[in-house]
Amino acid sequence: MKTLFRSLWFLLFSLSAACAAVPGWPMTPDKAHAQVHVWHDAPADGKIRLLLDVTPDEGWKTYWRTPGDGGFRPVIEWASKATTQWHWPRPVRFTSAGFSSVGYDRRVVFPLEITTDEVQRLRGKLTLSLCSNLCVVNTFPLDINLAAGPSADFVSAWDEAMRAVPATHGAIAVKSVATDRDTLTVKLTSPQGWSRPELFTDNPTEATLAPLQTAVQGDTLTARFSVSNSQGEPLAADGLQQIALLVSDGAQSQQLTVELSPGPSTTLWQILAVALVGGLILNLMPCVLPVLGIKLASLMTLAESTRRQTRLRFLATAAGIIFSFLVLAAVVTGLRLSGAWIGWGFQFQNPWFIGAMVLVTWIFCFSLAGLLEIRLPSTLTTRLATAGGNGIGGSFLEGAFATLLATPCTAPFLGTAVTFALAAPVHQLWLVFLVLGIGMSLPWLAIAMAPGVARWLPKPGPWMGKLRLVLVLLMLGSCIWLMSLLVKEWGARYVLIGGGLMVALFLYRCAKAMPHHRENLRSLAFGVLFGAGLYAFLAPQPQGKDDSPLNWQPLSEAALSEALAARKRVLVDITADWCLNCRVNEVMVLHRPEVVTALNRDDVVLLQGNWSQPSAEIEQFLRRNGASGIPFNAIFGPSLPQGHVLPSLLSKETLLTALAKAGAATPSDFTEEK
């Protein structure tokens, strides 16, 4: 987005550039917002030294060689064949409306070394971008009479200007360089220590470096940068070869070239192995409870099935799982190409998707109750589906549906694989999602390979009717849970009425199929419908009262920086209404008495972000911390200024240990890069 802004800015103001043909110096074309002088030395050995003296008007600024989010660097186009070597004085950083730029807001003198065959007259054009409340492009003509001899006192002026240019050698040294996904961490040492350091970077080819945080401990400065491409998408930091840094701190400044040694990096094969394990573990996560009924129902009729029927049913379920992962890969690819950032479980932010899942779970309630048989519409698959009385079309849909309902949760290993996939080339993204699908379908594929396992299941009997009732209630509960996610979008009244209608219609249909319980079921259906409608219209509407025992505050970068500046410990929690793992973390860990006591201390700040709806700020926070989805929990503090990300499934010991470590007394300091 920022790259697009810079491109549009350049196009717009280039078309409105104020040009003037005033020869000589000083040069002050009409409507210029800066004064420009040029001094020159005598030509020697095909080279000419120039001093370009630029003084912006009050309230205006121009830009450094890497300008940041706005404007562009000064450019000189010579009429004859010539090359220019610029020497750049130390700049300052400007921040406005969420954009950060680098440049000069007062007089600056650029030493230039020109290589040319000209000895009489050197002509060209200086293009200078200048910004205040608005931005303009001024074009200054250059017409330098070399035959007239060098400018007065040029040598002393040159020496003074070069003293403002940071040296390429000095006491500041690179201590270490590390990469982690799209984050680059550089540690620098200075024997003089650090007071208020600032770092400026040149962007590598086809990459953009954005400063995240700096922390000082003793003589060591730790700086973190995010790495992205021209569309703002994360890039793997270990793909960089070297970066140019300008370090400024008080009176000292120095330019460094940081070499990134090719350290141990994660290979694609390692990621695919992680994806396989992550997909397998996804079967055990709490978020798969809504689809447990589907899995158990698949096993109920297999005891009397032939080996061929068992194999076909489980292969169809595995195919449905893999197909769903490929559909997710296609959606993620489309969103990536559109420039959007996506995370795992993002589809649950769309109320239409949730509504579709409500409808599907409701239909599966009929299927589990034996009131409806699900088949694919194709004649061929219908013929196959009727083999043995059990439809493989239904098994395919069961696998696909189970996958979609399981995606809100981030399992161990799954987050690593998805994070890699979201930043990887498109063909690798598809490969990772394919392996995730294979991993989740491994239990089904294993039974398909050894269908005799189904013979170990209990023989059919009266117990199946009771189990079927449990599965129906479980699926009906899943449908009601999904309906509850629509309360914020539709309102509690309409959700109650819609949910009551669906449950009542299901019970009424059950009454028709169960003559012995017809009257009871019809009465229950009428009671559900009447009770839901009465409660919807007579009960007071919820006021959004928070009954949490923890004092949560809204998550923002400003709140995090303020808490760290006050040397407090911070717990960041990003959750969503549809995240079942988040609810498990709340009940099992965050709301336990000893944890509540530790988190309610005066030196602890609790910041919570709700990702139920799309949020650019939350997505940016997740991306900067290398997360691909939620639940996300991290601890920050005086000794953990860069943050420590906790596992997706919390434990009391891990949380309290990280919280204690974050508050350890150290002489470190934390500053936000401005």
Secondary structure by P-SEA (a helix, b strand, c coil): caaaaaaaaaaaaaaacccccccccccccccccbbbbbbbccccccbbbbbbbbbbcccccccccccccccccbbbbbcccbbbbbbbcbbbbbbcccbbbbbbccbbbbbbbbbccccccccbbbbbbbbccbbbbbbbbbbbccccccccaaaaaaaaaaaaccccccccccccccccccbbbbbbbbcccccbbbbbbcccccbbbbbccccccccbbbbbbbbbcccccccccccccbbbbbbbcccccbbbbbbbcccccccaaaaaaaaaaaaaacccccccccaaaaaaaaacccccccaaaaaaaaaaaaaaaaaaaaaaaaaaaaaaaaccccccccccccaaaaaaaaaaaaaaaaaaaccbbbbcccaaaaaaaacccccaaaaaaaaaaaaaaaccccccaaaaaaaaaaaccaaaaaaaaaaaaaaaaaaaaaaaaccccccccccccaaaaaaaaaaaaaaaaaaaaaaaaacccccaaaaaaaaaaaaaaaaaaaaaacccaaaaaaaaaaaaaaaaaaaaccccccccccccccccccccaaaaaaaaaabbbbbbbbbccccaaaaaaaaaccccaaaaaaaacccbbbbbbbcccccaaaaaaaaaaccccccbbbbbcccccccccccccccaaaaaaaaaaaaccccbbbbccc
